[in-house]
């Protein structure tokens, strides 16, 4: 039997491809083909996904990268990354460098400013509405995209005036099927972040890129190229993923009027559990987290061989009925909610505190300002960017 090939077709932007549920019922891990046609293991059940996310025998590097299965042609997470012999030590060093900037304490301090930035974006939404009364407003363009960009620019020390440049670069490096376009964009992105680092070296500020530049003094093995690549990755991940969750969260809340009204009645009281359910229930991308086996691993009767590619389908794991009651239902009161949206273990997303702070700020502010917000286009007519690494949407048309 030919192994199924990713990405799988999904019925709409909010629901997973039905193929995941079929594969999950058959086995916890399954042989599949990546978008490039290479073999990989796909993990769809919660227990095995959580176990493997925390397993140190899996990593992002590969002992022989030239023979490794390719996942896509994107310039990030398309294949192995890092040095196989030093991956763990390098990862721990970078986590230590970045941890203070993304700590819960730092995010609480940033919270008031994020509220101010959010209100500015909502003002822009209202202005767009006033300019063209009766016409729908693109929430993605006025809120979901600019807010995370404003925040990540401030945190990293990136000029907001350059947003159109790295919006274009982010779009191109995440293309799954256009390798030359993605590689060229990554080279341009690294040249841009390299210039930023050079400017910070001459005149450091209170920002993450300045911190990384200063860290090079005590870590000479952390090269300029390493710094440029890391900074590009932080800019990309820092706005792409959060923008996608804002868009999809709005769609989830607006796709059911009772759900919207329940949240609008008490946004501050419901926001934490609502955000966690949005994180669990949405799956912007269609590939999963990429890992490679550093040793043979036995999982539920299957042997993942050294060097095998493993795709951990977090979206499918987060809708596993063995872990979540009625998992396809959006339940804003779900507790506990131990979803894997930010991963698990040593590679747990370092930006989780930042993403949660933004999401917990944006939804109450949005529905306090526009309690009658509604979709101008049916969910079925809103398409996901299935040819992009992070998925996401091009627009979210709303009115009020």
matplotlib code that plots the C-alpha trace (Angstrom):
import matplotlib.pyplot as plt

x = [0.0, 1.3, 1.9, -0.4, 1.3, 1.1, -0.4, -3.9, -7.0, -9.1, -12.8, -12.3, -9.9, -11.1, -11.3, -8.5, -8.2, -10.4, -7.4, -5.8, -8.7, -8.6, -4.9, -5.2, -7.8, -5.5, -2.3, -0.5, 2.3, 2.0, 4.3, 3.6, 5.3, 6.3, 5.3, 8.7, 7.8, 10.3, 9.4, 8.6, 6.7, 3.5, 2.4, -1.3, -2.1, -1.7, 0.1, 2.8, 3.1, 3.7, 6.2, 8.2, 8.2, 10.0, 12.3, 16.0, 16.6, 14.8, 16.3, 16.4, 19.8, 20.7, 23.9, 24.2, 22.1, 22.7, 20.7, 18.0, 14.3, 13.3, 10.0, 9.4, 11.2, 10.6, 13.7, 12.8, 12.0, 12.3, 15.0, 17.6, 19.1, 22.1, 25.2, 24.5, 27.3, 26.6, 22.9, 21.8, 24.6, 23.9, 20.2, 20.6, 23.0, 20.6, 17.7, 19.7, 20.5, 16.9, 15.0, 15.2, 13.7, 10.8, 10.2, 6.7, 8.0, 9.2, 5.8, 3.9, 5.9, 5.2, 1.5, 0.4, 2.2, 0.6, -2.7, -1.8, -0.7, -3.9, -6.0, -4.1, -4.9, -8.5, -8.6, -7.3, -10.1, -12.7, -11.1, -11.2, -14.9, -15.6, -13.9, -16.1, -19.4, -21.2, -18.1, -16.3, -13.1, -10.1, -9.2, -6.1, -4.7, -5.6, -5.2, -3.9, -0.9, 0.2, -0.1, 2.4, 4.7, 4.6, 5.4, 8.1, 9.8, 9.9, 11.1, 13.9, 14.8, 13.6, 12.4, 8.6, 9.1, 10.7, 7.5, 6.6, 10.1, 10.1, 6.4, 7.5, 10.6, 8.5, 6.0, 8.7, 10.8, 7.7, 6.7, 6.6, 6.9, 9.2, 12.6, 14.7, 12.3, 12.5, 16.3, 16.8, 14.5, 16.3, 19.6, 18.0, 16.5, 19.8, 21.6, 19.0, 19.3, 23.1, 23.0, 20.7, 23.2, 26.1, 24.2, 23.4, 27.1, 28.0, 25.0, 23.3, 19.9, 17.5, 16.4, 17.0, 19.3, 21.5, 21.5, 22.6, 25.3, 26.7, 26.5, 28.9, 31.7, 31.6, 30.4, 32.7, 31.4, 28.0, 28.9, 27.5, 25.8, 24.2, 23.0, 21.6, 19.7, 18.4, 17.2, 15.4, 13.7, 12.6, 11.1, 9.3, 7.9, 7.2, 4.6, 3.5, 2.3, 0.5, -1.2, -2.5, -3.9, -5.6, -7.3, -8.4, -9.5, -11.7, -13.2, -13.9, -15.7, -17.7, -18.7, -21.2, -23.3, -24.0, -20.2, -19.5, -22.2, -21.0, -17.5, -18.6, -20.7, -17.6, -14.4, -12.0, -13.4, -13.3, -10.2, -7.6, -9.6, -10.9, -7.3, -6.2, -9.1, -8.3, -4.7, -5.9, -8.6, -6.8, -4.1, -2.8, -0.1, -0.5, 2.8, 3.5, 6.8, 9.9, 12.3, 14.9, 15.7, 19.2, 18.8, 16.4, 13.1, 10.4, 6.9, 3.7, 5.2, 6.9, 10.6, 11.7, 15.2, 18.1, 17.9, 14.2, 12.1, 9.3, 6.4, 4.5, 1.0, 0.2, -3.2, -4.3, -2.9, -4.8, -8.0, -7.4, -10.5, -8.3, -7.0, -9.9, -13.6, -15.6, -12.3, -13.8, -16.2, -14.9, -15.4, -14.3, -14.7, -12.5, -10.3, -7.7, -6.5, -3.1, -2.8, 0.5, 0.2, 3.6, 5.2, 6.5, 9.8, 13.2, 11.9, 8.8, 8.2, 10.2, 7.7, 4.7, 4.5, 4.6, 1.9, -0.4, 0.1, -0.9, -3.8, -5.2, -5.0, -6.4, -9.6, -11.2, -10.1, -11.6, -15.0, -15.3, -14.8, -16.9, -19.4, -21.5, -18.6, -19.6, -18.1, -18.7, -17.8, -18.7, -16.0, -16.3, -15.3, -12.2, -9.2, -6.1, -2.7, -2.0, 1.2, 2.9, 4.9, 2.7, -0.6, -2.5, -5.0, -4.7, -7.7, -10.5, -13.4, -15.7, -18.3, -20.3]
y = [0.0, 3.4, 5.7, 8.7, 12.0, 15.3, 17.8, 16.3, 18.1, 19.8, 20.7, 24.2, 26.5, 25.6, 21.8, 19.2, 17.0, 13.9, 11.7, 12.4, 10.8, 7.8, 7.3, 7.9, 5.1, 2.8, 3.3, 5.9, 6.4, 5.8, 5.8, 8.7, 10.7, 14.3, 17.0, 16.3, 12.6, 11.4, 8.8, 9.8, 8.7, 10.7, 10.8, 11.5, 10.3, 12.5, 10.1, 9.2, 12.8, 14.1, 11.2, 11.8, 15.6, 15.0, 12.2, 13.3, 10.7, 12.9, 16.1, 18.7, 17.5, 14.4, 12.3, 12.5, 15.5, 14.8, 11.5, 12.8, 12.9, 16.4, 17.7, 20.5, 23.2, 25.9, 27.6, 26.8, 23.4, 21.7, 19.2, 18.7, 21.7, 22.2, 20.2, 16.6, 16.3, 19.6, 20.1, 19.6, 21.8, 24.5, 24.4, 24.7, 27.7, 29.5, 28.8, 30.4, 33.4, 34.0, 32.9, 36.3, 38.2, 35.8, 35.2, 35.5, 38.4, 40.3, 39.6, 40.9, 44.1, 44.3, 43.7, 47.3, 48.3, 45.5, 46.8, 50.2, 48.7, 46.7, 49.8, 51.5, 48.6, 48.7, 52.4, 51.5, 49.0, 51.6, 54.2, 51.7, 51.1, 54.8, 55.4, 52.9, 52.5, 49.2, 47.6, 44.7, 45.4, 43.1, 42.2, 40.4, 43.5, 45.9, 43.7, 40.1, 41.0, 44.4, 43.7, 40.7, 42.6, 45.7, 43.5, 41.4, 44.5, 46.2, 43.1, 42.3, 45.9, 45.7, 48.9, 48.7, 50.7, 47.6, 45.5, 45.3, 44.0, 41.1, 40.4, 39.7, 37.7, 35.7, 34.9, 33.7, 31.6, 29.7, 28.5, 24.7, 24.1, 26.8, 26.0, 28.5, 31.3, 30.3, 29.9, 33.3, 34.9, 33.3, 34.7, 38.1, 37.8, 36.8, 39.7, 42.0, 40.6, 40.6, 44.4, 44.9, 43.0, 45.1, 48.3, 46.9, 46.1, 49.7, 51.0, 48.4, 48.9, 47.2, 44.5, 40.8, 41.3, 43.6, 40.9, 38.3, 40.5, 41.1, 37.3, 36.7, 38.2, 35.2, 32.7, 33.1, 29.9, 31.7, 33.1, 36.1, 33.7, 31.8, 35.1, 36.3, 33.0, 32.9, 36.5, 35.8, 32.8, 34.8, 37.5, 35.0, 32.8, 35.8, 37.3, 34.6, 32.1, 34.6, 36.3, 33.0, 32.2, 35.7, 35.1, 31.6, 32.5, 35.3, 32.8, 30.3, 32.9, 34.4, 31.2, 30.6, 33.6, 32.1, 31.5, 35.1, 36.4, 34.3, 35.5, 39.2, 39.0, 38.4, 38.6, 39.2, 36.3, 33.8, 34.9, 32.5, 29.3, 30.6, 31.3, 27.8, 26.3, 28.4, 27.1, 23.5, 23.6, 25.5, 24.0, 26.7, 24.5, 21.1, 19.3, 19.1, 19.5, 18.0, 15.7, 13.1, 10.0, 10.0, 6.4, 3.5, 4.2, 1.7, 3.3, 1.3, -1.7, 0.2, 0.9, 4.3, 3.8, 6.1, 8.9, 8.5, 11.6, 12.0, 14.5, 15.1, 16.2, 18.5, 19.5, 15.9, 15.0, 18.0, 16.4, 12.9, 11.6, 9.5, 12.8, 15.3, 14.7, 15.6, 16.9, 18.4, 20.7, 24.1, 24.3, 27.6, 26.2, 23.1, 22.5, 21.0, 21.7, 20.1, 20.8, 20.6, 23.8, 25.0, 21.6, 19.8, 19.1, 20.7, 22.3, 23.8, 27.1, 29.8, 32.4, 30.8, 33.5, 36.2, 34.5, 34.0, 37.6, 38.9, 36.6, 37.3, 41.0, 41.1, 39.1, 41.0, 44.3, 43.4, 42.3, 45.1, 47.6, 45.7, 43.5, 43.1, 41.9, 39.3, 37.6, 39.1, 35.8, 32.3, 30.1, 27.7, 30.5, 31.4, 29.5, 28.5, 29.1, 25.4, 26.1, 27.9, 26.5, 28.2, 28.0, 31.1, 33.2, 36.0, 37.9, 37.8, 40.0, 41.3, 43.9, 45.3]
z = [0.0, -0.9, 2.1, 2.2, 1.2, 3.2, 3.3, 3.6, 2.3, 5.0, 4.7, 5.9, 7.7, 11.2, 10.9, 10.6, 7.5, 8.2, 7.2, 10.6, 12.5, 10.2, 10.7, 14.5, 14.8, 12.8, 14.7, 16.9, 14.3, 10.6, 7.6, 5.3, 2.5, 3.0, 0.5, -1.2, -1.5, 1.1, 3.8, 7.4, 10.4, 11.3, 15.0, 15.5, 19.0, 22.0, 24.3, 21.7, 20.6, 24.1, 24.8, 21.6, 22.1, 25.4, 24.1, 23.9, 21.3, 18.8, 17.6, 14.7, 13.5, 11.5, 11.6, 7.8, 6.6, 3.0, 3.2, 5.5, 4.4, 3.2, 4.6, 2.1, 0.1, 2.6, 4.0, 7.7, 9.1, 5.7, 6.8, 9.4, 11.2, 13.4, 14.1, 15.2, 17.6, 19.5, 19.0, 22.6, 24.0, 21.4, 22.1, 25.8, 25.4, 23.1, 25.5, 28.3, 26.2, 25.2, 28.4, 30.1, 27.1, 26.9, 30.6, 32.2, 34.2, 31.1, 29.4, 32.4, 32.2, 28.5, 29.0, 29.4, 26.2, 24.3, 25.4, 24.0, 20.7, 20.5, 21.0, 18.2, 15.8, 16.8, 16.1, 12.6, 12.2, 13.1, 10.8, 7.9, 8.7, 8.8, 5.5, 3.7, 5.6, 4.9, 3.4, 5.3, 7.1, 6.8, 10.4, 9.3, 7.8, 10.6, 13.7, 13.3, 11.3, 12.6, 16.3, 16.5, 14.2, 16.5, 19.5, 18.0, 16.5, 19.9, 21.6, 19.1, 18.3, 14.6, 12.9, 12.4, 9.2, 7.7, 8.2, 4.5, 3.8, 6.3, 5.5, 2.0, 3.2, 5.6, 2.9, 0.6, 3.1, 4.1, 0.7, 0.8, -3.0, -4.2, -3.0, -5.0, -4.0, -0.3, -0.3, -1.9, 0.6, 3.5, 2.2, 2.0, 5.4, 7.0, 5.2, 6.7, 10.3, 9.9, 9.2, 12.2, 14.4, 13.1, 13.9, 17.4, 17.8, 17.3, 19.3, 21.5, 22.9, 25.3, 22.9, 22.1, 19.1, 21.2, 23.9, 21.3, 20.0, 23.5, 24.2, 21.3, 23.5, 25.9, 23.2, 20.2, 18.8, 18.3, 14.9, 13.0, 10.6, 13.6, 15.0, 11.7, 11.1, 14.7, 14.5, 11.1, 12.7, 15.7, 13.5, 11.3, 14.2, 16.4, 14.1, 11.7, 14.3, 16.5, 13.6, 12.5, 16.0, 16.2, 12.8, 13.6, 17.1, 15.7, 13.2, 16.0, 18.1, 15.3, 13.6, 16.4, 17.6, 21.0, 21.5, 20.5, 22.9, 25.8, 25.4, 24.9, 28.2, 30.3, 28.2, 31.1, 33.1, 30.2, 28.3, 29.8, 29.2, 25.8, 24.6, 25.7, 23.8, 20.7, 20.9, 21.2, 18.6, 15.8, 13.6, 11.1, 9.4, 7.9, 8.5, 12.2, 14.2, 12.5, 14.3, 13.4, 15.4, 16.9, 18.0, 17.4, 19.3, 20.0, 20.0, 20.4, 18.7, 15.9, 15.5, 14.4, 13.0, 13.6, 11.0, 10.3, 10.0, 12.4, 12.0, 15.2, 14.2, 17.2, 15.8, 15.5, 18.9, 20.4, 19.1, 20.3, 22.0, 24.3, 25.8, 25.4, 25.9, 22.7, 21.2, 18.0, 20.1, 21.0, 24.8, 26.3, 29.8, 29.2, 32.2, 32.4, 28.9, 28.5, 24.8, 22.9, 20.8, 22.2, 22.2, 25.2, 26.9, 26.1, 22.9, 24.4, 22.5, 24.1, 22.8, 24.6, 27.3, 24.6, 22.5, 25.5, 26.6, 23.1, 22.7, 26.2, 25.4, 21.9, 22.3, 25.2, 23.7, 20.3, 21.7, 24.1, 21.2, 18.7, 20.6, 17.5, 15.4, 12.8, 9.8, 6.4, 4.6, 5.5, 7.1, 4.2, 1.9, 3.9, 2.7, 4.6, 3.0, 2.5, 0.6, 3.5, 6.4, 9.0, 7.1, 8.1, 6.2, 3.7, 5.1, 7.6, 6.5, 9.3, 9.9, 12.8]

ax = plt.figure().add_subplot(projection="3d")
ax.plot(x, y, z, "-o")
ax.set_aspect("equal")
plt.show()
